[in-house]
């Protein structure tokens, strides 16, 4: 396992499987008691079977700041396409994830580049996550054993806190993940990512909860690396649609190069 920083945003995350209605979200998670079922329900709410949206990503480092508006599409955990809309100098630059492969398109030189293994640990667009993190994206329940670490009040909010430990042979980045979820609406509050030595590597916090695409979601997510607490990457969604009509053929090299 590696100590790279993951983008569950994201792409988000993101990150980022239920019918697009807030009542379905609540009904499907209500009454769950097993830790794995609760975490999987939250995971599915955040993803959707497919999705598309527009977001702004802000990257703040010690030496420079950067802000980009992006359009993105996703299908399950294996397919994603992200295209930069602004600033103008970066517009049309795009990243395609198809299975375990990642491709970049650079419109200024009209080049399509497959990311080699030697660059998988490099930062994606200067953010606090890597190309390798995008490839490792998967459903949490598939790769982790999930246990309840705490249930009760935190700062006046009733929450669950879960420990996620990698299953044997799971191809994951982290040695452990801590995950806090609000009990009232099964919204994630934070996720803490540890390396295999048990050292905290980064923290992702979720906030600005509101209705997008017919369901309650955290519209903003912030990643802070533990070794550089003054730096962060923040993704803010302005538009989101879930369970849109997409298939695997959409996620092609031709679509990657399409700047319209």
Beta strands, then each sheet from edge to edge (+ up, - down):
strand 1: 50-60
strand 2: 65-75
strand 3: 79-86
strand 4: 94-98
strand 5: 101-106
strand 6: 111-114
strand 7: 144-154
strand 8: 157-166
strand 9: 176-182
strand 10: 188-194
strand 11: 200-212
strand 12: 215-225
strand 13: 232-242
sheet 1: 6+ 5- 4+ 3- 2+ 1- 13+ 12- 11+ 10- 9+ 8- 7+
end
